[in-house]
Amino acid sequence: CFNGGTCQDGVNDYSCTCPPGYSGKNCSTPVSKCEHGPCHNGATCHERNNRYVCECARGYGGLNCQFLLPEPPQGAVVVDITEKYTEGQSSQFPWIAVCAGIILVLMLLLGCAAIVVCFRLKMQKRQHQPDACRSETETMNNLANCQREKDISISVIGA
């Protein structure tokens, strides 16, 4: 068996199980890409470079000729390209989307700034609270020391 086919032994014979893309007694015949009729609407299928190409009937288009094309207009057609280009250019630019994107980015930046400010304020409050407690303790200790010094000076004077 060729092309990766699997051989099955039989009585005075053999058979091949062919991989996808091959057929025949020995799996030596490539399956035609046009075998299953991929082209539609009366198109002709042609094999080229191991793939298929559809030659569409008049009025049809697409890879498999599946689309009905509009009828071409009769007579001469005049199109003012300059007018179409400038008209299409101004109406197709997505101003609303651009402005909405800019506003969204600005709102995100403001939100981040507010979070940073709140976080820093909380950190400052936490740093000042222990200092306040320590200064109160120091004040009480100083008052106690003053009272002791006063008591000592009175006892020295009175003795």
Secondary structure, 3 states (H helix, E strand, C coil): CCCCCEEEEECCEEEEECCCCEECCCCCEECCCCCCCCCCCCCEEEEECCEEEEECCCCEECCCCCEECCCCCCCCCCCCHHHHHHHHHHHHCCHHHHHHHHHHHHHHHHHHHHHHHHHHHHHHHHHHHHHHHHHHHHHHHHHHHHHHHHHHHHHHHHC
